[in-house]
Amino acid sequence: MQNATTTPGLVRIDLNRSGNGCHRVWLNTTQSVPTAVSKVALANGLLYTYTLDDTSGDWYWTALDFRTGKVVYKVYSGTGLGYNNNYAGISISPSGIEYLGALGGIMSLRDG
């Protein structure tokens, strides 16, 4: 409630081709995803998530490159408790609109 968040970090782990074991593909230590159920769209190679800046309390729609883990875009959503999505999953429509429920209501992000 006072901008507390998780330690930043996302990691992509893939199974080995043999089916035995796994390996780390990438590690991103800059983004904090405290409450989102992130989604991957294999068609465009993006991992869609919802991040929090723990110093400002600002929430962001964030997309990472699924191949590299680098941030592709980060769009400001809002500040404060009303923008906390409380573990809701991101939904993506066939036309690419992102939807996310938060404590303050349902939000959407679309190309302008």
All heavy atoms as an XYZ file, in Angstrom:
848
protein
N       0.808     -1.189      0.000
C       0.000      0.000      0.000
C       0.855      1.258      0.000
O       0.403      2.296     -0.391
C      -0.953     -0.009      1.181
C      -1.911     -1.164      1.104
S      -3.625     -0.924      1.525
C      -3.818      0.635      2.195
N       2.105      1.153      0.433
C       2.978      2.312      0.387
C       4.099      2.069     -0.613
O       5.264      2.214     -0.320
C       3.516      2.607      1.785
C       2.455      3.283      2.593
C       2.463      2.851      4.033
O       3.066      1.865      4.403
N       1.776      3.595      4.850
N       3.673      1.670     -1.812
C       4.579      1.415     -2.933
C       5.509      0.230     -2.697
O       6.513      0.099     -3.383
C       5.387      2.663     -3.296
C       4.508      3.827     -3.638
O       3.340      3.659     -3.963
N       5.037      5.019     -3.546
N       5.190     -0.611     -1.723
C       5.997     -1.808     -1.514
C       5.815     -2.718     -2.716
O       4.720     -2.831     -3.257
C       5.578     -2.524     -0.242
N       6.870     -3.343     -3.143
C       6.787     -4.213     -4.308
C       7.765     -5.365     -4.187
O       8.523     -5.448     -3.216
C       7.044     -3.408     -5.608
O       6.757     -4.244     -6.723
C       8.455     -2.881     -5.692
N       7.744     -6.219     -5.138
C       8.664     -7.343     -5.182
C      10.026     -6.871     -5.694
O      10.141     -5.808     -6.305
C       8.128     -8.427     -6.131
O       7.942     -7.850     -7.425
C       6.811     -8.989     -5.636
N      11.016     -7.678     -5.483
C      12.332     -7.399     -6.048
C      12.222     -7.504     -7.560
O      11.618     -8.454     -8.071
C      13.358     -8.421     -5.531
O      13.393     -8.333     -4.107
C      14.737     -8.180     -6.104
N      12.754     -6.519     -8.305
C      12.657     -6.587     -9.764
C      13.275     -7.872    -10.310
O      14.291     -8.346     -9.803
C      13.460     -5.366    -10.227
C      13.414     -4.428     -9.074
C      13.421     -5.304     -7.854
N      12.636     -8.400    -11.338
C      13.203     -9.557    -12.001
C      12.183    -10.421    -12.714
O      11.141    -10.744    -12.161
N      12.476    -10.740    -13.960
C      11.734    -11.718    -14.752
C      12.774    -12.612    -15.405
O      13.858    -12.162    -15.765
C      10.926    -11.042    -15.863
C       9.776    -10.165    -15.426
C      10.110     -8.714    -15.654
C       8.560    -10.543    -16.210
N      12.417    -13.863    -15.578
C      13.348    -14.792    -16.201
C      12.581    -15.696    -17.158
O      11.444    -16.059    -16.904
C      14.112    -15.624    -15.130
C      13.172    -16.499    -14.327
C      15.224    -16.432    -15.743
N      13.224    -16.005    -18.278
C      12.653    -16.985    -19.212
C      13.458    -18.263    -19.092
O      14.680    -18.270    -19.265
C      12.700    -16.461    -20.644
C      12.210    -17.498    -21.632
C      12.243    -17.020    -23.058
N      12.154    -18.161    -23.954
C      12.285    -18.083    -25.259
N      12.510    -16.914    -25.832
N      12.203    -19.160    -25.997
N      12.759    -19.342    -18.792
C      13.365    -20.663    -18.678
C      12.731    -21.558    -19.738
O      11.511    -21.658    -19.822
C      13.109    -21.282    -17.276
C      13.598    -20.358    -16.155
C      13.701    -22.675    -17.178
C      15.089    -20.220    -16.046
N      13.545    -22.201    -20.552
C      13.051    -23.118    -21.581
C      13.482    -24.543    -21.256
O      14.567    -24.761    -20.684
C      13.624    -22.756    -22.955
C      12.951    -21.552    -23.590
O      12.092    -20.922    -22.936
O      13.305    -21.226    -24.738
N      12.645    -25.495    -21.656
C      13.026    -26.895    -21.562
C      14.118    -27.178    -22.583
O      14.120    -26.609    -23.685
C      11.835    -27.803    -21.855
C      10.722    -27.805    -20.827
C       9.540    -28.612    -21.335
C      11.220    -28.373    -19.513
N      15.026    -28.069    -22.259
C      16.028    -28.511    -23.226
C      15.331    -29.315    -24.321
O      14.299    -29.938    -24.090
C      17.089    -29.366    -22.543
C      17.915    -28.560    -21.562
O      18.058    -27.343    -21.709
N      18.442    -29.228    -20.550
N      15.890    -29.281    -25.532
C      15.290    -30.000    -26.659
C      15.099    -31.482    -26.362
O      14.164    -32.108    -26.848
C      16.143    -29.836    -27.915
C      16.028    -28.467    -28.521
C      16.648    -28.476    -29.925
N      16.622    -27.166    -30.510
C      15.596    -26.680    -31.186
N      14.520    -27.388    -31.337
N      15.656    -25.471    -31.702
N      15.988    -32.029    -25.567
C      15.897    -33.450    -25.232
C      14.716    -33.748    -24.321
O      14.324    -34.905    -24.166
C      17.188    -33.893    -24.540
O      17.301    -33.228    -23.277
N      14.161    -32.723    -23.702
C      13.076    -32.920    -22.743
C      13.576    -33.184    -21.343
O      12.803    -33.294    -20.403
N      14.895    -33.284    -21.200
C      15.501    -33.510    -19.890
C      16.165    -32.234    -19.419
O      17.133    -31.769    -20.014
C      16.549    -34.631    -19.956
C      15.921    -35.960    -20.288
O      14.875    -36.297    -19.753
N      16.539    -36.704    -21.192
N      15.643    -31.634    -18.383
C      16.245    -30.436    -17.833
C      15.779    -29.174    -18.536
O      14.941    -29.198    -19.440
N      16.330    -28.066    -18.105
C      15.973    -26.772    -18.665
C      17.168    -25.828    -18.574
O      18.184    -26.161    -17.965
C      14.761    -26.185    -17.933
S      14.979    -26.071    -16.155
N      17.016    -24.661    -19.196
C      18.099    -23.680    -19.179
C      17.519    -22.267    -19.198
O      16.417    -22.045    -19.699
C      19.050    -23.885    -20.367
C      18.381    -23.703    -21.693
N      17.604    -24.682    -22.278
C      18.340    -22.647    -22.538
C      17.137    -24.240    -23.437
N      17.552    -22.995    -23.616
N      18.285    -21.332    -18.652
C      17.853    -19.937    -18.652
C      18.164    -19.310    -20.002
O      19.274    -19.404    -20.500
C      18.574    -19.160    -17.537
C      18.087    -17.720    -17.455
C      18.612    -17.016    -16.242
N      19.985    -16.611    -16.479
C      20.766    -16.062    -15.557
N      20.324    -15.891    -14.338
N      21.982    -15.710    -15.851
N      17.160    -18.652    -20.591
C      17.332    -17.963    -21.866
C      17.725    -16.510    -21.620
O      18.632    -15.997    -22.265
C      16.040    -18.046    -22.717
C      16.183    -17.267    -24.015
C      15.676    -19.497    -22.984
N      17.035    -15.826    -20.691
C      17.378    -14.457    -20.335
C      16.897    -14.137    -18.930
O      16.057    -14.825    -18.373
C      16.852    -13.435    -21.338
C      15.399    -13.490    -21.686
C      14.861    -13.990    -22.843
C      14.269    -13.010    -20.929
N      13.495    -13.862    -22.842
C      13.102    -13.256    -21.678
C      14.118    -12.397    -19.693
C      11.820    -12.929    -21.235
C      12.851    -12.061    -19.242
C      11.727    -12.317    -20.014
N      17.477    -13.058    -18.386
C      17.111    -12.542    -17.069
C      16.998    -11.033    -17.188
O      17.912    -10.377    -17.677
C      18.173    -12.909    -16.034
C      18.022    -12.295    -14.642
C      16.785    -12.816    -13.936
C      19.269    -12.586    -13.811
N      15.871    -10.478    -16.780
C      15.667     -9.027    -16.754
C      15.562     -8.641    -15.284
O      14.647     -9.083    -14.587
C      14.391     -8.654    -17.512
C      14.088     -7.174    -17.447
O      14.101     -6.572    -16.385
N      13.796     -6.590    -18.585
N      16.477     -7.817    -14.801
C      16.497     -7.432    -13.384
C      16.044     -5.990    -13.165
O      16.235     -5.442    -12.087
C      17.906     -7.607    -12.794
O      18.828     -6.793    -13.530
C      18.347     -9.061    -12.825
N      15.419     -5.379    -14.184
C      15.021     -3.970    -14.054
C      13.534     -3.773    -13.812
O      13.128     -2.713    -13.346
C      15.408     -3.173    -15.316
O      14.685     -3.688    -16.441
C      16.904     -3.250    -15.573
N      12.711     -4.766    -14.138
C      11.260     -4.592    -14.065
C      10.675     -5.325    -12.861
O      11.006     -6.485    -12.621
C      10.597     -5.088    -15.351
C      11.096     -4.401    -16.606
C      10.951     -2.905    -16.536
O       9.858     -2.386    -16.320
N      12.049     -2.188    -16.698
N       9.795     -4.636    -12.129
C       9.121     -5.230    -10.982
C       7.671     -5.528    -11.354
O       6.925     -4.625    -11.721
C       9.171     -4.255     -9.800
O       8.507     -4.804     -8.697
N       7.299     -6.794    -11.266
C       5.959     -7.246    -11.627
C       5.323     -7.852    -10.360
O       5.292     -9.069    -10.194
C       6.003     -8.287    -12.770
C       4.607     -8.688    -13.188
C       6.796     -7.754    -13.949
N       4.817     -7.004     -9.469
C       4.364     -7.523     -8.176
C       3.027     -8.239     -8.198
O       2.762     -9.041     -7.314
C       4.287     -6.272     -7.304
C       4.021     -5.164     -8.263
C       4.756     -5.544     -9.521
N       2.160     -7.963     -9.192
C       0.811     -8.514     -9.104
C       0.222     -9.011    -10.406
O      -0.905     -9.485    -10.410
C      -0.168     -7.459     -8.533
O      -0.196     -6.330     -9.411
C       0.227     -6.998     -7.151
N       0.902     -8.918    -11.507
C       0.299     -9.261    -12.801
C       0.463    -10.725    -13.152
O       1.460    -11.353    -12.804
C       0.892     -8.410    -13.915
N      -0.513    -11.255    -13.867
C      -0.387    -12.536    -14.536
C      -0.062    -12.177    -15.979
O      -0.926    -11.765    -16.745
C      -1.689    -13.361    -14.441
C      -1.539    -14.682    -15.183
C      -2.069    -13.584    -12.984
N       1.215    -12.261    -16.324
C       1.702    -11.815    -17.626
C       1.279    -12.784    -18.724
O       0.956    -13.943    -18.455
C       3.227    -11.699    -17.589
O       3.635    -10.856    -16.529
N       1.301    -12.298    -19.963
C       0.920    -13.106    -21.125
C       1.973    -12.978    -22.213
O       2.547    -11.920    -22.400
C      -0.410    -12.618    -21.715
C      -1.607    -12.752    -20.814
C      -2.082    -14.177    -20.761
C      -3.403    -14.372    -20.081
N      -3.549    -14.060    -18.721
N       2.186    -14.062    -22.971
C       3.079    -14.050    -24.127
C       2.235    -14.202    -25.381
O       1.351    -15.053    -25.441
C       4.112    -15.193    -24.056
C       4.900    -15.292    -25.350
C       5.051    -14.998    -22.890
N       2.514    -13.381    -26.386
C       1.886    -13.502    -27.698
C       2.974    -13.968    -28.665
O       3.849    -13.192    -29.041
C       1.291    -12.172    -28.146
N       2.934    -15.232    -29.017
C       3.968    -15.773    -29.897
C       3.912    -15.162    -31.291
O       4.927    -15.087    -31.972
C       3.859    -17.295    -29.969
C       4.114    -18.013    -28.634
C       3.924    -19.517    -28.801
C       5.510    -17.703    -28.103
N       2.746    -14.682    -31.717
C       2.605    -14.100    -33.054
C       3.474    -12.859    -33.227
O       4.037    -12.632    -34.298
C       1.147    -13.759    -33.340
N       3.598    -12.031    -32.184
C       4.425    -10.829    -32.301
C       5.661    -10.871    -31.407
O       6.451     -9.937    -31.389
C       3.609     -9.560    -32.025
C       3.099     -9.481    -30.607
O       3.470    -10.269    -29.744
N       2.238     -8.514    -30.345
N       5.836    -11.932    -30.637
C       7.032    -12.095    -29.826
C       7.107    -11.200    -28.605
O       8.195    -10.920    -28.118
N       5.948    -10.758    -28.084
C       5.952     -9.877    -26.922
C       5.422    -10.578    -25.683
O       4.482    -11.369    -25.752
C       5.103     -8.631    -27.183
C       5.608     -7.679    -28.249
C       4.641     -6.507    -28.412
C       7.014     -7.167    -27.931
N       6.040    -10.267    -24.552
C       5.549    -10.670    -23.247
C       4.897     -9.433    -22.646
O       5.566     -8.420    -22.438
C       6.686    -11.158    -22.357
C       6.257    -11.605    -20.968
C       6.964    -12.890    -20.590
C       6.514    -10.547    -19.931
N       3.582     -9.496    -22.429
C       2.824     -8.367    -21.899
C       2.736     -8.504    -20.385
O       2.370     -9.565    -19.872
C       1.409     -8.352    -22.480
C       1.377     -8.113    -23.961
C       1.380     -9.172    -24.856
C       1.334     -6.819    -24.469
C       1.342     -8.953    -26.223
C       1.288     -6.585    -25.840
C       1.294     -7.669    -26.701
O       1.253     -7.437    -28.049
N       3.044     -7.415    -19.667
C       2.985     -7.443    -18.219
C       2.583     -6.068    -17.689
O       2.318     -5.150    -18.463
C       4.312     -7.965    -17.630
O       4.120     -8.287    -16.255
C       5.449     -6.990    -17.819
N       2.553     -5.945    -16.385
C       2.111     -4.713    -15.719
C       3.088     -4.472    -14.584
O       3.203     -5.291    -13.666
C       0.691     -4.932    -15.217
C      -0.056     -3.699    -14.780
C      -0.333     -2.666    -15.669
C      -0.511     -3.584    -13.482
C      -1.047     -1.554    -15.275
C      -1.234     -2.469    -13.077
C      -1.498     -1.463    -13.976
O      -2.213     -0.357    -13.584
N       3.839     -3.376    -14.655
C       4.944     -3.160    -13.729
C       4.696     -1.976    -12.801
O       3.894     -1.090    -13.092
C       6.260     -2.935    -14.499
O       6.120     -1.813    -15.376
C       6.635     -4.168    -15.320
N       5.418     -1.964    -11.691
C       5.307     -0.915    -10.686
C       6.671     -0.308    -10.427
O       7.650     -1.029    -10.238
C       4.744     -1.481     -9.378
C       4.681     -0.549     -8.172
C       3.706      0.603     -8.416
C       4.307     -1.313     -6.913
N       6.735      1.017    -10.414
C       7.933      1.737     -9.981
C       7.764      1.970     -8.483
O       6.927      2.765     -8.065
C       8.055      3.065    -10.723
C       9.288      3.851    -10.314
O       9.660      3.831     -9.122
O       9.878      4.503    -11.177
N       8.537      1.266     -7.684
C       8.334      1.320     -6.236
C       8.734      2.641     -5.604
O       8.359      2.923     -4.467
C       9.020      0.150     -5.537
C      10.520      0.162     -5.676
O      11.032      0.859     -6.567
O      11.192     -0.532     -4.891
N       9.459      3.486     -6.298
C       9.815      4.781     -5.724
C       8.714      5.816     -5.913
O       8.523      6.681     -5.064
C      11.128      5.329     -6.329
O      10.982      5.445     -7.743
C      12.294      4.403     -6.015
N       7.962      5.723     -6.992
C       6.928      6.717     -7.284
C       5.501      6.196     -7.076
O       4.567      6.983     -6.953
C       7.059      7.195     -8.729
O       6.781      6.127     -9.614
N       5.326      4.883     -7.084
C       3.985      4.300     -7.032
C       3.290      4.311     -8.377
O       2.095      4.070     -8.466
N       4.043      4.583     -9.452
C       3.499      4.619    -10.807
C       3.401      3.207    -11.382
O       4.343      2.417    -11.278
C       4.374      5.460    -11.732
C       4.398      6.929    -11.365
O       3.493      7.388    -10.637
O       5.330      7.623    -11.818
N       2.260      2.928    -12.013
C       2.022      1.652    -12.682
C       2.156      1.843    -14.189
O       1.816      2.885    -14.719
C       0.613      1.150    -12.357
C       0.446      0.737    -10.932
C       0.028      1.527     -9.899
C       0.692     -0.549    -10.384
N      -0.005      0.796     -8.739
C       0.393     -0.482     -9.005
C       1.126     -1.762    -10.919
C       0.523     -1.576     -8.162
C       1.252     -2.858    -10.074
C       0.946     -2.753     -8.711
N       2.666      0.794    -14.868
C       2.925      0.865    -16.307
C       2.480     -0.407    -17.016
O       2.694     -1.517    -16.525
C       4.426      1.037    -16.584
C       4.988      2.332    -16.111
C       5.468      2.472    -14.818
C       5.031      3.440    -16.946
C       5.986      3.677    -14.371
C       5.547      4.650    -16.516
C       6.021      4.755    -15.227
O       6.529      5.950    -14.784
N       1.859     -0.227    -18.200
C       1.693     -1.317    -19.142
C       3.084     -1.523    -19.734
O       3.697     -0.575    -20.230
C       0.742     -0.925    -20.259
C      -0.653     -0.605    -19.847
C      -1.133      0.611    -19.483
C      -1.740     -1.502    -19.775
N      -2.464      0.516    -19.195
C      -2.870     -0.772    -19.366
C      -1.882     -2.876    -20.022
C      -4.114     -1.355    -19.203
C      -3.124     -3.453    -19.863
C      -4.222     -2.703    -19.452
N       3.610     -2.726    -19.692
C       4.978     -2.971    -20.141
C       5.005     -4.197    -21.044
O       4.332     -5.188    -20.767
C       5.896     -3.197    -18.925
O       5.776     -2.077    -18.035
C       7.345     -3.341    -19.338
N       5.773     -4.116    -22.121
C       5.971     -5.268    -23.006
C       7.463     -5.516    -23.148
O       8.249     -4.580    -23.309
C       5.344     -5.023    -24.369
N       7.838     -6.784    -23.064
C       9.224     -7.193    -23.237
C       9.337     -8.075    -24.476
O       8.385     -8.785    -24.830
C       9.708     -7.992    -22.026
C      10.017     -7.209    -20.766
C       8.764     -6.806    -20.039
C      10.904     -8.002    -19.857
N      10.494     -8.027    -25.098
C      10.784     -8.915    -26.218
C      10.947    -10.327    -25.653
O      11.801    -10.556    -24.793
C      12.069     -8.454    -26.911
C      12.401     -9.248    -28.144
O      12.383    -10.497    -28.081
O      12.709     -8.634    -29.179
N      10.141    -11.260    -26.108
C      10.175    -12.623    -25.583
C      11.505    -13.314    -25.867
O      11.932    -14.184    -25.126
C       9.019    -13.436    -26.167
C       8.909    -14.826    -25.604
C       8.630    -15.021    -24.268
C       9.077    -15.937    -26.416
C       8.526    -16.298    -23.731
C       8.979    -17.222    -25.897
C       8.696    -17.404    -24.562
N      12.195    -12.904    -26.934
C      13.486    -13.518    -27.272
C      14.624    -13.029    -26.399
O      15.518    -13.787    -26.069
C      13.828    -13.271    -28.750
C      12.931    -14.011    -29.729
C      13.170    -13.567    -31.163
N      12.724    -12.180    -31.286
C      13.487    -11.160    -31.686
N      14.712    -11.362    -32.058
N      13.001     -9.949    -31.740
N      14.577    -11.721    -26.012
C      15.721    -11.122    -25.321
C      15.437    -10.662    -23.892
O      16.369    -10.461    -23.121
C      16.221     -9.889    -26.095
O      15.197     -8.878    -26.057
C      16.580    -10.245    -27.533
N      14.178    -10.428    -23.559
C      13.832     -9.907    -22.234
C      13.969     -8.400    -22.109
O      13.751     -7.838    -21.042
N      14.297     -7.724    -23.199
C      14.445     -6.265    -23.171
C      13.080     -5.579    -23.302
O      12.188     -6.075    -23.984
C      15.369     -5.796    -24.284
C      16.771     -6.291    -24.066
C      17.717     -5.750    -25.088
C      19.015     -6.402    -24.813
N      20.168     -6.023    -25.098
N      12.953     -4.415    -22.640
C      11.705     -3.662    -22.694
C      11.496     -3.116    -24.095
O      12.368     -2.461    -24.662
C      11.717     -2.504    -21.660
C      10.485     -1.625    -21.814
C      11.798     -3.057    -20.244
N      10.323     -3.393    -24.680
C       9.947     -2.885    -25.993
C       9.176     -1.582    -25.825
O       9.399     -0.623    -26.536
C       9.104     -3.918    -26.771
C       8.572     -3.340    -28.072
C       9.912     -5.178    -27.008
N       8.246     -1.550    -24.881
C       7.553     -0.307    -24.549
C       7.082     -0.339    -23.104
O       6.936     -1.402    -22.498
C       6.393      0.002    -25.498
C       5.198     -0.919    -25.405
C       4.255     -0.806    -24.372
C       4.973     -1.876    -26.382
C       3.154     -1.637    -24.310
C       3.874     -2.700    -26.334
C       2.967     -2.579    -25.287
O       1.882     -3.401    -25.232
N       6.881      0.860    -22.581
C       6.404      1.046    -21.224
C       5.493      2.265    -21.260
O       5.938      3.359    -21.587
C       7.602      1.267    -20.290
C       7.318      1.086    -18.847
C       8.634      1.028    -18.075
C       8.340      0.796    -16.624
N       9.545      0.587    -15.868
N       4.190      2.069    -20.953
C       3.196      3.131    -21.048
C       2.610      3.371    -19.657
O       2.116      2.439    -19.019
C       2.076      2.756    -22.046
C       1.003      3.835    -22.088
C       2.655      2.506    -23.432
N       2.647      4.623    -19.225
C       2.114      5.005    -17.920
C       0.630      4.664    -17.825
O      -0.146      4.964    -18.721
C       2.330      6.506    -17.717
C       1.732      7.057    -16.451
C       2.337      6.820    -15.224
C       0.578      7.826    -16.487
C       1.793      7.336    -14.056
C       0.027      8.347    -15.330
C       0.643      8.097    -14.113
O       0.094      8.607    -12.960
N       0.253      4.031    -16.708
C      -1.147      3.681    -16.471
C      -1.767      4.586    -15.420
O      -2.875      5.077    -15.595
C      -1.237      2.222    -16.017
O      -2.563      1.868    -15.735
N      -1.066      4.810    -14.313
C      -1.591      5.645    -13.241
C      -0.763      5.485    -11.984
O       0.194      4.716    -11.946
N      -1.157      6.201    -10.941
C      -0.422      6.179     -9.680
C      -1.369      5.826     -8.540
O      -2.484      6.339     -8.478
C       0.214      7.554     -9.390
O       1.090      7.869    -10.474
C       1.010      7.548     -8.102
N      -0.903      4.978     -7.660
C      -1.636      4.702     -6.435
C      -2.397      3.389     -6.426
O      -2.398      2.612     -7.383
N      -3.077      3.173     -5.309
C      -3.744      1.914     -5.020
C      -4.816      1.542     -6.052
O      -5.001      0.373     -6.370
C      -4.352      1.972     -3.617
C      -4.944      0.691     -3.066
C      -3.887     -0.400     -2.988
C      -5.549      0.942     -1.697
N      -5.522      2.505     -6.600
C      -6.575      2.216     -7.571
C      -6.075      1.554     -8.832
O      -6.844      0.929     -9.566
N      -4.773      1.646     -9.107
C      -4.187      1.036    -10.312
C      -3.559     -0.327    -10.028
O      -3.046     -0.974    -10.927
C      -3.173      1.985    -10.949
C      -3.878      3.172    -11.554
C      -4.092      4.327    -10.803
C      -4.378      3.114    -12.837
C      -4.773      5.408    -11.347
C      -5.062      4.182    -13.387
C      -5.252      5.320    -12.632
O      -5.941      6.380    -13.176
N      -3.611     -0.764     -8.786
C      -3.113     -2.092     -8.433
C      -4.074     -3.126     -9.005
O      -5.271     -3.072     -8.751
C      -3.030     -2.224     -6.911
C      -2.422     -3.534     -6.462
O      -2.531     -4.555     -7.126
N      -1.787     -3.499     -5.316
N      -3.563     -4.061     -9.788
C      -4.436     -5.042    -10.436
C      -4.694     -6.275     -9.573
O      -5.453     -7.144     -9.976
C      -3.883     -5.450    -11.800
C      -2.652     -6.300    -11.664
O      -1.758     -5.991    -10.876
N      -2.596     -7.371    -12.406
N      -4.086     -6.363     -8.414
C      -4.378     -7.404     -7.426
C      -4.409     -8.807     -8.043
O      -5.341     -9.574     -7.832
C      -5.694     -7.089     -6.708
C      -5.813     -7.834     -5.397
O      -4.828     -8.057     -4.719
N      -7.012     -8.238     -5.057
N      -3.393     -9.129     -8.837
C      -3.170    -10.454     -9.425
C      -4.127    -10.820    -10.557
O      -4.277    -11.987    -10.907
C      -3.154    -11.545     -8.347
C      -2.095    -11.278     -7.323
C      -2.417    -10.693     -6.110
C      -0.759    -11.552     -7.591
C      -1.442    -10.398     -5.177
C       0.224    -11.260     -6.672
C      -0.119    -10.694     -5.458
O       0.848    -10.390     -4.541
N      -4.771     -9.834    -11.147
C      -5.617    -10.101    -12.311
C      -4.735    -10.394    -13.523
O      -3.618     -9.892    -13.627
C      -6.516     -8.904    -12.601
N      -5.255    -11.174    -14.429
C      -4.524    -11.502    -15.649
C      -4.789    -10.488    -16.749
O      -5.886     -9.949    -16.860
N      -3.778    -10.241    -17.546
C      -3.920     -9.373    -18.714
C      -4.647    -10.163    -19.800
O      -4.339    -11.332    -20.040
C      -2.544     -8.917    -19.223
C      -1.861     -8.037    -18.181
C      -2.652     -8.191    -20.565
C      -0.413     -7.740    -18.478
N      -5.623     -9.534    -20.431
C      -6.320    -10.144    -21.569
C      -6.001     -9.326    -22.811
O      -5.913     -8.101    -22.738
C      -7.835    -10.140    -21.339
O      -8.163    -10.955    -20.239
N      -5.835    -10.020    -23.931
C      -5.517     -9.351    -25.193
C      -6.575     -9.753    -26.209
O      -6.778    -10.939    -26.473
C      -4.112     -9.733    -25.693
C      -3.070     -9.456    -24.605
C      -3.776     -8.985    -26.973
C      -1.708    -10.052    -24.873
N      -7.249     -8.748    -26.776
C      -8.291     -9.027    -27.765
C      -7.658     -9.405    -29.101
O      -6.471     -9.140    -29.332
C      -9.188     -7.796    -27.945
O      -8.531     -6.824    -28.730
N      -8.430     -9.988    -30.011
C      -7.906    -10.320    -31.342
C      -7.363     -9.094    -32.086
O      -6.469     -9.220    -32.913
C      -9.110    -10.919    -32.066
C      -9.962    -11.471    -30.982
C      -9.796    -10.510    -29.834
N      -7.885     -7.904    -31.767
C      -7.390     -6.692    -32.436
C      -6.196     -6.076    -31.709
O      -5.707     -5.025    -32.112
C      -8.521     -5.664    -32.545
O      -8.976     -5.292    -31.261
N      -5.718     -6.723    -30.643
C      -4.504     -6.261    -29.958
C      -4.737     -5.326    -28.786
O      -3.780     -4.821    -28.213
N      -5.979     -5.094    -28.394
C      -6.252     -4.237    -27.233
C      -5.977     -5.042    -25.969
O      -6.404     -6.188    -25.848
C      -7.708     -3.737    -27.242
C      -7.980     -2.924    -28.505
C      -8.006     -2.907    -25.991
C      -9.447     -2.596    -28.714
N      -5.249     -4.420    -25.047
C      -4.979     -5.054    -23.763
C      -6.028     -4.599    -22.754
O      -6.387     -3.427    -22.713
C      -3.597     -4.647    -23.241
C      -2.451     -5.100    -24.105
C      -1.128     -4.582    -23.572
O      -0.793     -4.853    -22.416
O      -0.439     -3.871    -24.334
N      -6.488     -5.538    -21.930
C      -7.450     -5.240    -20.870
C      -6.893     -5.761    -19.548
O      -6.243     -6.808    -19.510
C      -8.798     -5.920    -21.132
C      -9.517     -5.399    -22.339
C      -9.397     -6.035    -23.565
C     -10.320     -4.266    -22.249
C     -10.062     -5.561    -24.679
C     -10.985     -3.781    -23.364
C     -10.852     -4.433    -24.572
O     -11.510     -3.959    -25.685
N      -7.191     -5.015    -18.481
C      -6.725     -5.430    -17.164
C      -7.645     -4.853    -16.095
O      -7.949     -3.656    -16.118
C      -5.289     -4.933    -16.932
C      -4.617     -5.326    -15.624
C      -4.437     -6.840    -15.532
C      -3.263     -4.641    -15.499
N      -8.104     -5.705    -15.207
C      -8.896     -5.241    -14.080
C      -7.980     -4.752    -12.971
O      -6.934     -5.337    -12.712
N      -8.364     -3.657    -12.326
C      -7.614     -3.112    -11.198
C      -8.606     -2.765    -10.092
O      -9.821     -2.837    -10.289
C      -6.828     -1.872    -11.627
N      -8.101     -2.395     -8.947
C      -8.984     -2.047     -7.837
C      -9.907     -0.889     -8.189
O     -11.023     -0.807     -7.696
C      -8.157     -1.724     -6.596
C      -7.346     -2.907     -6.039
C      -6.492     -2.453     -4.871
C      -8.230     -4.066     -5.642
N      -9.476      0.001     -9.072
C     -10.283      1.154     -9.465
C     -11.186      0.917    -10.656
O     -11.958      1.796    -11.037
N     -11.129     -0.260    -11.277
C     -11.976     -0.547    -12.436
C     -11.208     -1.253    -13.537
O     -10.057     -1.628    -13.371
N     -11.849     -1.411    -14.678
C     -11.225     -2.083    -15.818
C     -10.521     -1.046    -16.684
O     -11.075      0.015    -16.975
C     -12.267     -2.854    -16.637
C     -12.870     -3.949    -15.774
C     -11.641     -3.447    -17.897
C     -14.006     -4.684    -16.410
N      -9.292     -1.372    -17.087
C      -8.493     -0.462    -17.925
C      -8.229     -1.142    -19.266
O      -8.289     -2.355    -19.381
C      -7.146     -0.183    -17.245
C      -7.258      0.370    -15.856
S      -5.626      0.553    -15.079
C      -5.172     -1.148    -14.804
N      -7.916     -0.315    -20.262
C      -7.507     -0.860    -21.555
C      -6.382     -0.010    -22.124
O      -6.246      1.169    -21.813
C      -8.682     -0.914    -22.534
O      -9.100      0.374    -22.895
N      -5.587     -0.648    -22.953
C      -4.505      0.026    -23.670
C      -4.614     -0.393    -25.115
O      -4.710     -1.577    -25.430
C      -3.141     -0.373    -23.103
C      -1.932      0.199    -23.830
C      -1.850      1.715    -23.618
C      -0.656     -0.470    -23.390
N      -4.613      0.603    -26.008
C      -4.712      0.318    -27.440
C      -3.824      1.275    -28.207
O      -3.511      2.360    -27.721
C      -6.150      0.387    -27.913
C      -6.765      1.774    -27.737
C      -8.269      1.803    -27.960
N      -8.921      1.339    -26.761
C     -10.120      0.782    -26.730
N     -10.799      0.661    -27.826
N     -10.651      0.369    -25.616
N      -3.430      0.871    -29.389
C      -2.649      1.742    -30.249
C      -3.476      2.957    -30.613
O      -4.675      2.856    -30.865
C      -2.234      1.030    -31.540
C      -1.081      0.074    -31.313
O      -0.374      0.250    -30.314
O      -0.894     -0.827    -32.120
N      -2.838      4.129    -30.643
C      -3.536      5.371    -30.996
C      -3.265      5.700    -32.362
O      -3.643      6.285    -33.208
